[in-house]
Amino acid sequence: MAVRALVRFKAADIWDTPDDGNSYEVIDGELYVTPPPNTAHQNASSNLFRYLGPHVHQHGLGKVMYAPVEVVLDEGSGVQPDIVFVCRDRLGIIAEQAIEGPPDLVVEILSPRTRSRDRGIKMRRYASAGIPHYWLLDPRSRSLEPYRLTETGYKRVGIYGPGSVFEPDLFPGLAIPIDELWT
């Protein structure tokens, strides 16, 4: 009888993956491979970044980065969120190769391939890492769902769809017209 070894990946294994356009993540020792995003995904990402980046820079709030950026949550979890924010007081977690520790905000843009993972294992993993803010953008419903970390996990604090404006508590003075994320 052959013995099969249980292989557990480490966050550092991400650096050994092929440069083939796919996104590689390790979550709790399991390897996940995602094909390149579609144009609706990239459009939403770039449009949201256009709002966040200048606001954060102008007010000296910290740093906003977009994919591909590696976030090492611990030895067994290295992920590549679509957008991350690290506040000014915690910029020390940004190392040369990766963000080493939980950012203050993670944004994931849902796609047919990642929807269940972003709402499932990644959401639970981000919560257990202590990431205080988690936003989900859904190009299909053209909505943004912000979540805030509580003692029992993430709690959705609203849903912003067509015609609405999102004013995140995390970024005072910022107003994001949801319709502008999809143009």
C-alpha positions as CSV (number, residue, x, y, z in Angstrom):
1,M,0.0,0.0,0.0
2,A,1.4,3.4,-1.1
3,V,1.6,6.1,1.5
4,R,0.6,9.6,0.3
5,A,2.1,12.6,2.0
6,L,-0.1,15.6,2.8
7,V,1.5,18.5,1.0
8,R,1.0,21.9,2.7
9,F,2.1,25.0,0.8
10,K,3.7,28.0,2.5
11,A,3.2,31.6,1.6
12,A,6.8,31.8,0.4
13,D,6.0,29.2,-2.2
14,I,4.3,31.9,-4.2
15,W,7.7,33.2,-5.3
16,D,8.4,29.9,-7.1
17,T,5.2,29.9,-9.3
18,P,5.5,30.4,-13.0
19,D,5.2,33.9,-14.6
20,D,2.2,32.8,-16.7
21,G,-0.3,35.6,-16.0
22,N,-2.2,33.5,-13.5
23,S,-2.7,34.6,-9.9
24,Y,-1.3,32.2,-7.3
25,E,-2.3,32.3,-3.6
26,V,-1.8,30.0,-0.6
27,I,-4.6,30.0,1.9
28,D,-4.1,27.9,5.0
29,G,-1.6,25.7,3.2
30,E,-3.7,25.1,0.1
31,L,-2.6,26.4,-3.4
32,Y,-5.2,28.3,-5.5
33,V,-4.7,29.3,-9.1
34,T,-6.8,31.9,-10.8
35,P,-6.6,32.8,-14.5
36,P,-6.1,36.5,-15.4
37,P,-9.0,38.8,-14.7
38,N,-11.5,40.0,-17.4
39,T,-11.8,43.6,-18.5
40,A,-14.9,44.3,-16.3
41,H,-12.8,43.3,-13.3
42,Q,-9.8,45.4,-14.3
43,N,-12.0,48.4,-15.1
44,A,-13.6,48.3,-11.6
45,S,-10.2,47.9,-10.0
46,S,-8.6,50.8,-11.9
47,N,-11.6,53.1,-11.3
48,L,-11.7,52.4,-7.6
49,F,-8.0,53.0,-7.3
50,R,-8.4,56.4,-9.1
51,Y,-10.6,57.4,-6.1
52,L,-8.6,55.9,-3.3
53,G,-5.0,56.6,-4.4
54,P,-5.2,60.4,-4.8
55,H,-7.4,60.8,-1.6
56,V,-5.0,58.7,0.5
57,H,-1.9,60.5,-0.9
58,Q,-3.4,64.0,-0.6
59,H,-4.3,63.5,3.1
60,G,-1.2,61.5,4.0
61,L,-3.3,58.6,5.2
62,G,-0.9,55.8,4.2
63,K,-0.5,53.7,1.0
64,V,-2.9,52.1,-1.5
65,M,-1.6,49.3,-3.7
66,Y,-3.2,47.2,-6.4
67,A,-2.7,43.7,-7.8
68,P,-0.5,42.0,-8.2
69,V,0.7,42.6,-4.7
70,E,1.5,39.8,-2.3
71,V,0.1,39.9,1.2
72,V,1.7,37.4,3.6
73,L,-0.8,36.9,6.5
74,D,1.3,34.1,8.1
75,E,3.6,31.3,7.1
76,G,0.7,29.3,5.6
77,S,-1.2,32.1,3.8
78,G,-0.1,34.4,1.1
79,V,-2.8,36.2,-0.9
80,Q,-3.1,38.7,-3.8
81,P,-6.0,41.0,-3.1
82,D,-7.1,43.3,-5.9
83,I,-6.5,46.5,-3.8
84,V,-5.0,47.0,-0.3
85,F,-4.6,50.0,2.0
86,V,-2.1,50.2,4.8
87,C,-2.5,53.2,7.2
88,R,0.4,55.6,7.8
89,D,1.1,54.3,11.3
90,R,1.6,50.7,9.9
91,L,3.6,51.3,6.8
92,G,6.4,49.3,8.3
93,I,4.6,46.1,7.2
94,I,5.3,46.9,3.6
95,A,8.6,45.1,2.7
96,E,10.4,44.9,-0.6
97,Q,8.8,41.7,-1.8
98,A,5.4,41.8,0.0
99,I,3.1,43.3,2.6
100,E,4.0,41.3,5.7
101,G,1.0,41.3,7.9
102,P,-2.6,42.3,7.7
103,P,-3.4,45.5,5.8
104,D,-6.1,47.9,7.1
105,L,-8.3,47.3,4.1
106,V,-8.6,44.6,1.5
107,V,-10.7,44.9,-1.6
108,E,-11.7,41.9,-3.7
109,I,-13.5,42.3,-7.1
110,L,-15.9,39.3,-7.6
111,S,-15.6,37.3,-10.8
112,P,-17.4,34.0,-11.7
113,R,-14.1,32.2,-10.9
114,T,-13.5,33.8,-7.5
115,R,-16.9,34.7,-6.2
116,S,-17.3,31.8,-3.8
117,R,-13.7,32.0,-2.6
118,D,-13.9,35.8,-2.0
119,R,-17.1,35.4,0.0
120,G,-16.0,32.2,1.7
121,I,-12.5,31.1,2.6
122,K,-10.8,34.4,1.8
123,M,-13.3,36.4,3.9
124,R,-12.9,34.0,6.8
125,R,-9.1,34.1,6.4
126,Y,-9.0,37.9,6.3
127,A,-11.2,38.1,9.4
128,S,-9.0,35.6,11.3
129,A,-5.9,37.7,10.3
130,G,-7.5,40.8,11.9
131,I,-8.0,42.9,8.7
132,P,-10.5,45.5,10.0
133,H,-12.1,46.5,6.6
134,Y,-13.1,44.3,3.7
135,W,-14.9,45.5,0.6
136,L,-16.4,43.4,-2.2
137,L,-17.1,44.9,-5.6
138,D,-19.4,43.0,-7.8
139,P,-19.3,44.0,-11.5
140,R,-22.3,41.8,-12.2
141,S,-24.7,43.7,-9.8
142,R,-22.6,46.9,-10.1
143,S,-22.5,47.1,-6.3
144,L,-20.0,47.6,-3.5
145,E,-20.4,45.8,-0.1
146,P,-18.3,47.1,2.8
147,Y,-17.7,44.9,5.8
148,R,-16.2,45.7,9.2
149,L,-14.6,43.2,11.5
150,T,-16.4,42.4,14.7
151,E,-15.7,39.8,17.4
152,T,-17.6,37.2,15.5
153,G,-16.3,37.9,12.0
154,Y,-17.2,40.4,9.3
155,K,-20.5,42.3,9.4
156,R,-21.8,44.0,6.3
157,V,-22.3,47.7,7.0
158,G,-24.2,48.5,3.8
159,I,-24.6,47.8,0.2
160,Y,-24.2,50.5,-2.4
161,G,-25.7,49.9,-5.9
162,P,-26.5,51.9,-9.0
163,G,-27.2,55.6,-8.3
164,S,-25.7,55.6,-4.8
165,V,-22.6,57.2,-3.3
166,F,-20.3,55.4,-0.9
167,E,-18.6,57.6,1.8
168,P,-16.3,55.3,3.7
169,D,-15.6,56.0,7.4
170,L,-12.1,54.8,6.8
171,F,-11.5,57.7,4.4
172,P,-13.2,60.9,5.7
173,G,-14.2,63.3,3.0
174,L,-14.1,60.7,0.2
175,A,-17.2,60.1,-1.8
176,I,-17.3,57.3,-4.4
177,P,-20.2,57.4,-6.9
178,I,-20.8,53.8,-7.5
179,D,-21.9,54.3,-11.1
180,E,-18.4,55.7,-11.8
181,L,-16.8,52.4,-10.9
182,W,-18.2,50.7,-14.0
183,T,-17.6,53.3,-16.7
